[in-house]
């Protein structure tokens, strides 16, 4: 049922995904409705919802524009389901903003394949990555993907290697200007995140344990077939798929390195894993395998979400 619904890119699919996101977003927020008494918090929550919706549509745009999947909405749907599986992301403002910026960067890096205005794309991607690092410091290691992309496409021009440093300078200047004018305490927030921690004993309840164990199982199911399938992709798409793989590994690295861990840090792996999942579902010839995998992911995610309300 689910696989057959989302195996095409129809307007109704976008409506269904958007309505589902909004429903689960407010279900989780109303665990504590104290924010409704403050107008600025209402604006903040509404803005974050738009960023989450924007993230969904960015995932869809990246996959379709660059032909990473066929004409379906599996990637967009899986990204939304992962948000339901880890609802703590919904209340983590910095992670939502940082992940949105990284998706903007990924969009530019994947499109570098066309070799049209490569310098602008390198600068844009680097700029968004350094901007993301302001909200979650270890997002900065995503810059590795910029240099990987340069190696893949435009390594012969030495100027391309300098552009990320120019973007770093631009973001640094804008950041310190904003700190001086708006809020000096935000500087302390960023400095406080420059720590490495390998402490994974942060779970607040058993449902978080189950969620991350289930997510790890889904990752194994999607990741290894994807790795072995890259060589069978069309030659002009193989580099783009390799970037998705590197993006996922960097997302895992961000989660591993981050201090004061919680499950919301896994958000950086959602987009690449959703694209891997879409490729996995497309490769399945057996209709019931697709339906069973997708239904199992949705059912477990919804149950764990409800148990955490």
C-alpha positions in Angstrom: 0.0 0.0 0.0 2.6 2.6 1.1 5.1 1.6 -1.5 2.5 1.8 -4.3 1.4 5.2 -3.1 4.9 6.8 -3.0 6.3 5.1 -6.1 5.2 8.0 -8.2 5.8 11.8 -7.8 2.2 13.0 -7.6 0.9 16.3 -6.0 -1.2 14.3 -3.6 2.0 12.7 -2.2 3.4 16.1 -1.3 0.2 17.0 0.4 0.1 13.8 2.4 3.7 14.1 3.5 3.2 17.8 4.5 0.0 17.1 6.4 1.7 14.2 8.2 4.7 16.3 9.1 2.5 19.2 10.5 0.4 16.7 12.5 3.3 14.9 14.2 5.1 18.2 14.7 2.3 19.7 16.7 1.5 16.5 18.5 5.0 16.5 19.9 5.0 20.2 20.7 1.8 20.0 22.7 3.5 17.7 25.2 4.2 21.0 26.8 2.0 23.8 25.6 3.7 26.6 27.7 5.2 28.0 24.6 1.7 29.0 23.3 1.7 31.8 25.9 4.5 33.7 24.2 4.2 35.2 20.8 7.9 35.0 20.0 7.9 31.3 20.7 4.9 30.8 18.5 6.8 32.5 15.7 9.9 30.5 16.4 8.0 27.1 16.3 6.2 28.2 13.1 9.5 29.1 11.5 11.1 25.8 12.5 8.2 24.0 11.0 8.8 25.8 7.7 12.5 24.9 7.9 11.6 21.2 8.4 9.2 21.4 5.5 11.9 23.1 3.4 14.3 20.3 4.3 11.8 17.8 3.0 11.4 19.6 -0.3 15.2 20.1 -0.6 15.7 16.3 -0.3 13.1 15.8 -3.0 14.7 18.5 -5.2 18.2 17.0 -4.8 17.0 13.5 -5.7 14.9 14.5 -8.7 17.1 17.3 -10.1 20.2 15.1 -10.1 18.4 11.8 -11.0 19.5 10.1 -7.9 16.2 8.2 -7.8 13.5 7.5 -10.3 10.3 9.5 -10.4 9.0 8.7 -6.9 8.8 10.3 -3.4 10.4 7.5 -1.4 13.3 9.7 -0.3 11.1 12.6 0.9 8.8 10.1 2.7 11.6 8.3 4.4 13.2 11.6 5.6 9.8 12.5 7.2 9.5 9.1 8.9 13.0 9.4 10.3 11.9 12.7 11.9 9.0 10.9 13.5 11.4 8.1 14.8 13.5 10.8 16.5 11.1 13.5 17.6 13.7 15.2 19.8 14.8 16.9 16.6 11.5 18.8 16.5 12.5 20.8 19.6 16.2 21.2 18.8 16.4 24.6 17.0 20.1 24.5 16.3 20.0 21.1 14.7 17.1 22.0 12.4 18.8 25.2 11.2 22.2 23.5 10.8 20.8 20.5 8.9 18.9 22.8 6.6 22.0 24.7 5.7 23.9 21.5 5.1 21.2 20.4 2.7 21.6 23.7 0.8 25.3 22.9 0.6 24.7 19.3 -0.6 22.4 20.7 -3.3 25.2 22.8 -4.7 27.8 20.1 -4.4 25.8 17.5 -6.2 25.0 20.0 -9.0 28.8 20.6 -9.4 28.5 17.6 -11.7 27.4 19.8 -14.5 30.6 21.9 -14.3 28.5 25.1 -14.8 29.8 28.0 -12.7 31.8 25.6 -10.4 33.5 28.4 -8.4 30.1 29.9 -7.4 28.9 26.5 -6.3 32.0 25.8 -4.3 31.7 29.1 -2.6 28.0 28.7 -1.9 28.4 25.2 -0.5 31.3 26.3 1.7 29.4 29.3 2.9 26.4 27.2 3.9 28.6 24.7 5.7 30.4 27.3 7.8 27.0 28.9 8.5 25.7 25.5 9.7 28.7 25.3 12.0 27.6 28.4 13.8 24.5 26.5 15.0 26.2 23.1 15.5 30.0 23.3 15.5 30.9 19.8 14.3 28.9 20.5 11.1 32.1 22.0 10.0 33.6 18.7 9.0 31.1 18.6 6.2 33.7 20.9 4.5 35.5 17.6 3.7 32.8 17.0 1.1 33.6 20.2 -0.6 37.2 19.1 -1.1 36.1 15.7 -2.2 33.9 17.3 -4.8 36.8 19.5 -6.0 38.9 16.3 -6.4 36.1 14.7 -8.4 35.5 17.6 -10.8 37.7 20.7 -10.8 41.0 19.8 -9.0 43.3 21.2 -11.8 42.4 24.8 -11.1 44.3 25.9 -8.0 41.8 28.7 -7.4 39.1 26.2 -6.5 41.1 25.0 -3.5 41.2 28.6 -2.1 37.5 29.3 -2.4 36.4 27.5 0.8 38.9 29.6 2.8 37.4 32.8 1.3 33.9 31.5 2.3 35.2 30.8 5.8 36.5 34.4 6.0 33.2 35.8 4.8 31.1 33.8 7.3 33.5 34.7 10.2 33.2 38.4 9.4 29.4 38.2 9.2 29.3 36.1 12.4 31.4 38.5 14.5 29.4 41.5 13.2 26.2 39.8 14.3 27.6 38.9 17.7 28.6 42.4 18.4 25.3 43.9 17.2 22.8 41.3 18.4 23.9 38.8 21.0 27.3 38.4 22.5 26.2 35.3 24.4 25.9 33.3 21.2 29.7 33.4 20.8 29.9 31.5 24.1 27.4 28.9 22.8 29.6 28.1 19.8 32.8 28.0 21.8 31.1 25.7 24.2 30.5 23.1 21.4 34.2 22.8 20.4 34.6 19.6 22.4 34.8 16.0 21.3 32.9 13.4 23.3 32.6 9.6 22.7 30.0 9.2 25.5 27.0 7.3 24.1 25.3 6.8 27.5 22.9 9.7 27.1 19.6 7.9 26.6 16.8 9.3 28.7 14.4 6.4 28.3 14.1 2.9 26.8 12.3 4.2 23.7 15.4 6.2 22.6 17.5 3.0 23.0 15.0 1.1 20.8 14.8 3.9 18.2 18.6 4.1 17.7 18.9 0.3 17.5 16.1 0.2 15.0 17.7 3.0 13.0 21.0 1.2 13.0 19.2 -1.9 11.5 17.6 0.2 8.8 21.0 1.8 8.1 22.6 -1.6 7.5 19.6 -2.6 5.3 20.0 0.5 3.1 23.7 1.2 3.2 25.4 -2.0 2.1 23.2 -2.7 -1.0 23.8 1.0 -1.9 27.6 0.7 -1.7 27.6 -2.3 -4.0 25.1 -0.8 -6.4 27.1 2.4 -7.2 29.4 0.7 -9.7 26.3 -0.4 -11.7 24.9 3.1 -11.9 25.3 5.1 -15.1 28.8 6.5 -15.3 27.6 10.1 -15.3 25.7 9.5 -12.0 28.3 7.4 -10.1 30.1 10.5 -8.7 26.9 12.0 -7.4 26.0 8.7 -5.6 29.5 8.6 -4.1 28.9 12.1 -2.7 25.7 10.8 -1.1 27.7 8.0 0.5 30.4 10.4 1.8 27.6 12.7 3.0 26.2 9.9 5.1 29.6 9.0 6.6 30.3 12.6 7.4 26.9 12.8 9.1 27.8 9.8 11.2 31.1 11.5 12.0 29.2 14.7 13.2 27.1 12.5 15.5 30.2 10.6 16.9 32.3 13.7 17.6 29.5 15.9 19.1 29.5 16.7 22.7 26.4 16.4 24.9 25.0 13.9 22.5 21.3 13.1 21.9 19.5 11.3 19.1 18.6 14.6 17.3 22.3 14.7 16.1 21.5 11.8 13.8 19.5 14.3 11.7 22.6 14.9 9.6 22.4 11.3 8.3 18.7 11.5 7.4 18.9 12.9 3.9 21.6 10.6 2.5 20.1 7.6 4.2 16.6 8.5 2.8 18.2 8.6 -0.7 19.9 5.3 -0.1 16.5 3.9 1.1 14.8 5.1 -2.1 17.4 3.3 -4.2 16.9 0.2 -2.1 13.1 0.2 -2.6 13.5 0.9 -6.3 15.8 -2.1 -6.7 13.3 -4.6 -5.1 11.4 -6.5 -7.8 9.2 -8.2 -5.2 6.3 -5.9 -4.4 5.7 -7.4 -1.0 9.3 -6.9 0.1 9.0 -3.1 -0.6 5.6 -3.0 1.2 6.9 -4.9 4.2 10.1 -2.8 4.6 8.3 0.5 4.3 5.4 -0.6 6.5 7.7 -1.9 9.2 9.7 1.4 9.3 6.5 3.5 9.5 4.8 1.3 12.1 7.9 1.1 14.5 8.5 4.9 14.1 4.9 5.8 14.9 4.7 3.4 17.9 8.0 4.8 19.4 6.8 8.4 18.7 3.5 7.7 20.5 5.2 6.1 23.5 7.3 9.3 23.9 4.4 11.7 24.1 
